[in-house]
Amino acid sequence: MLLDPGSFSALDGAFTGKHAVLITHQHADHADQGALAAALAADPVLELHAPATLAATLRTELPAAVRSQIRAVREGADFIVGGIRVRTFGGTHATIHHSIDLVQNVGYLIGDKAMGGATLFHPGDSYQVPVGVRPDILALPIMAPWGKMAEAADFAVATAAPLWVPIHDGLLNDAGKALFDRQLGAIAARNSASYQRLEVHTEYRADDLLSRAAQSATDATSLEGLA
């Protein structure tokens, strides 16, 4: 499945072979309507899951031929896509400014530990901690008009995820990414977690990432013992 294919994303080939697209909220950097329309038209079995207000908008604005492929979701949903369990959390976008209206935002927990798989949580544009779950991998928004590094770190710690993977950093240049990575990596290590930046257009296995994260946490603990 594909999450939040937006206007800042490199989307060439991104929809190929996907069962579904999951959208957290309506902002263009998370939902490129032109790309979504083309992808749905090219693959009539592709599903698009989006918050109810966005789903209603897309059903109105996208071509009639693809409207039946659009599914509305709210927080608390629990469904299967391509044999993978998906649950939703949250409800609203983080506050950018008190004068700007809040929009619906749905976080997605993908996978099911009870079925022997790892879980990944993508919060969208929100630092609402998912209640009652502990994701293995957290897709962590690190830079946005609605947040700051301290809030990102507090959110990540509160989820208790052992692996933090940075996302939502398109406004950072290379120097900015290096700074955020260094600071958040240090905070993760102090909280028995691992912070790993992933390469674009590269395939990763969750178990390999988690194994590397566990080793990093062990190494950090060993270094503290030597200090």
DAURJO-V323096 format. One record per helix or strand. SS is the DSSP state (helix for helix, strand for strand). FROM is the first residue (numbers start at 1). LEN is the number of residues. Records with the same first field share a line. If there is no record, write none. Layout:
SS=FROM-LEN, FROM-LEN
This chain:
strand=2-2, 20-3, 47-5, 70-4, 78-4, 84-9, 104-7, 120-3, 137-5, 163-5, 194-2
helix=33-10, 52-10, 64-6, 113-3, 149-11, 174-17, 206-21
